[in-house]
Amino acid sequence: MRRRFLMKRIRFLLLFLSVALSFVCSDLVAAQEPKPLLLPKPQIDGGRPLMQVLKDRRSSREFSPEKLSDQILSNLLWAASGVNMPDSGRRTAPSARNWQEIDVYVAMAEGLYLYDAKAHQLTPLLKEDIRAVTGTQPYVKDAPINLVYVADYSKTGKAPSEERDLFCPADAGIISQNVYLFCASEGLATVVRGLIDRPALAKVMKLRSDQGIILSQSVGYPRK
Ligand SMILES: Cc1cc2nc3c(=O)[nH]c(=O)nc-3n(C[C@H](O)[C@H](O)[C@H](O)COP(=O)(O)O)c2cc1C
């Protein structure tokens, strides 16, 4: 009788301990998870006249180490591929069949982030500075921002591969031109780049097998 009572108490104690432990563990995991980087609201009432911006659009490969403010970064990402029609979720860049399959990754000295257009925030992915790996040219490491345009093929449905292979680069190219125009408007230097060691970069970025790197684009203030 006494033995059964003791066993009951031990079982109760074990249950209590396991519940308490699970609470502590979930708190620890939550504390370790990096928090998203909230971006200020994009300023969409500024910018120079479109025709002047088109006149000034060009590629530049010499960057100052000066960082972009959070506000400029916010405006840049919104211009690149932000949500401009919140009711429908449409973006500043069109995409074939509205796949919205091009993800914009942001490589900075602080680490690698993924632009979450819907929430307009940056999801931290890596703490390492991978800027130098985003291209094969030496100037790439000097740019404070290197955007990487990655196709998420899981969003292209059952499209035949020849369609996917045409549309994904087109969609990335349009985002790149949005960035060119924003940079021309803001006096920033930029160049879109296809010269990338894709297998090496995909490995560093820990991409899935159904993702493909299309282009990268360096952005920063021009070197004085
Ligand atoms: C798809 C594409 C890939 C490019 N790849 C590179 C590249 O890897 N490295 C680079 O320095 N410039 C690259 N460029 C930039 C071109 O060299 C540049 O646009 C061209 O010389 C014309 O200069 P502009 O942009 O000033 O008119 C690329 C441009 C495009 C459209």
The ligand as an SDF file (V2000), in Angstrom:
LIG
                    3D

 31 33  0  0  0  0  0  0  0  0999 V2000
   22.0510   40.4250  -66.8210 C   0  0  0  0  0  0  0  0  0  0  0  0
   23.2140   41.3520  -66.5420 C   0  0  0  0  0  0  0  0  0  0  0  0
   24.3550   40.8300  -65.9800 C   0  0  0  0  0  0  0  0  0  0  0  0
   25.4190   41.6710  -65.6600 C   0  0  0  0  0  0  0  0  0  0  0  0
   26.5070   41.1480  -65.0300 N   0  0  0  0  0  0  0  0  0  0  0  0
   27.5070   41.9660  -64.6340 C   0  0  0  0  0  0  0  0  0  0  0  0
   28.5760   41.4650  -63.8350 C   0  0  0  0  0  0  0  0  0  0  0  0
   28.6440   40.3050  -63.4830 O   0  0  0  0  0  0  0  0  0  0  0  0
   29.5310   42.3300  -63.4690 N   0  0  0  0  0  0  0  0  0  0  0  0
   29.5100   43.6510  -63.8030 C   0  0  0  0  0  0  0  0  0  0  0  0
   30.4220   44.3800  -63.4070 O   0  0  0  0  0  0  0  0  0  0  0  0
   28.4970   44.1660  -64.5340 N   0  0  0  0  0  0  0  0  0  0  0  0
   27.4850   43.3740  -64.9440 C   0  0  0  0  0  0  0  0  0  0  0  0
   26.4070   43.8730  -65.6260 N   0  0  0  0  0  0  0  0  0  0  0  0
   26.3500   45.3140  -65.9020 C   0  0  0  0  0  0  0  0  0  0  0  0
   26.6350   45.6070  -67.3820 C   0  0  0  0  0  0  0  0  0  0  0  0
   27.9900   45.3990  -67.6210 O   0  0  0  0  0  0  0  0  0  0  0  0
   26.2090   47.0480  -67.6770 C   0  0  0  0  0  0  0  0  0  0  0  0
   24.8220   47.1630  -67.5300 O   0  0  0  0  0  0  0  0  0  0  0  0
   26.6260   47.4270  -69.1000 C   0  0  0  0  0  0  0  0  0  0  0  0
   28.0090   47.5490  -69.1890 O   0  0  0  0  0  0  0  0  0  0  0  0
   25.9830   48.7370  -69.5270 C   0  0  0  0  0  0  0  0  0  0  0  0
   26.3270   49.7760  -68.6080 O   0  0  0  0  0  0  0  0  0  0  0  0
   25.1980   50.6820  -67.9530 P   0  0  0  0  0  0  0  0  0  0  0  0
   24.4000   49.7980  -67.0130 O   0  0  0  0  0  0  0  0  0  0  0  0
   25.9240   51.7570  -67.2150 O   0  0  0  0  0  0  0  0  0  0  0  0
   24.3180   51.1950  -69.0310 O   0  0  0  0  0  0  0  0  0  0  0  0
   25.3490   43.0560  -65.9720 C   0  0  0  0  0  0  0  0  0  0  0  0
   24.1900   43.5590  -66.5710 C   0  0  0  0  0  0  0  0  0  0  0  0
   23.1350   42.7310  -66.8320 C   0  0  0  0  0  0  0  0  0  0  0  0
   21.8820   43.3200  -67.4290 C   0  0  0  0  0  0  0  0  0  0  0  0
  1  2  1  0
  2  3  1  0
  2 30  2  0
  3  4  2  0
  4  5  1  0
  4 28  1  0
  5  6  2  0
  6  7  1  0
  6 13  1  0
  7  8  2  0
  7  9  1  0
  9 10  1  0
 10 11  2  0
 10 12  1  0
 12 13  2  0
 13 14  1  0
 14 15  1  0
 14 28  1  0
 15 16  1  0
 16 17  1  0
 16 18  1  0
 18 19  1  0
 18 20  1  0
 20 21  1  0
 20 22  1  0
 22 23  1  0
 23 24  1  0
 24 25  2  0
 24 26  1  0
 24 27  1  0
 28 29  2  0
 29 30  1  0
 30 31  1  0
M  END
$$$$
